[in-house]
Amino acid sequence: MNFQKILAAIDDSPLGKKVFDQALALAQLHHAQLLLFHSLTEELVPKFLLFPGEMGLAPQLVNQAYHWQQVQMEEQSQQVQQYFEDLCEEAQQKGVSVQVSIHPQEAGQAICQIAKFWHANLIVMGRRGRRGLTEVLLGSTSNYVLHHASCPVLIVQSEGEAGNLRKEDRVVASL
């Protein structure tokens, strides 16, 4: 199969770097375009505070907390932007055409929507290995994408997760 457009869903974690490296290698091999996607997660999107009267907090405390959240969000946003600039530079140095897409949206749905809109031939993403109740409560982005994507999906395992898989599952996970 020849991939012409590869969407890499990454974050600024060690697993995100592994996903990028895999997607970059495939983009080089297939002379494909690369789209780096990042979903602004809940830690980057300000949380809405309850009305101060409902919590019994002084309005000044609420304003200070809100201001602190805004500062934190701006700092984290700048770190993400710098990280993506570094990745783009690395891709361009290796002769790969690269674009970046950052959205404040639930990751699974956004990945599927962007892949379809951009006409991606492959999605490369990581899997953190949530299981049991954690997966039920928090969901699994990789599971959602596997079931809803309009193109093939390559899952890159986190370090600890690959060792916990059965041999036959490791083969499927590493395709």
Secondary structure, DSSP 4 states (H G I P E B T S, - for coil): ---SEEEEE--SSHHHHHHHHHHHHHHHHHT-EEEEEEE--TTTSPPPPPPHHHHT--HHHHHHHHHHHHHHHHHHHHHHHHHHHHHHHHHHHTT--EEEEEESS-HHHHHHHHHHHHT-SEEEEEE----HHHHHHH--HHHHHHHH-SS-EEEEEPHHHHHHS-HHHHHHHT-
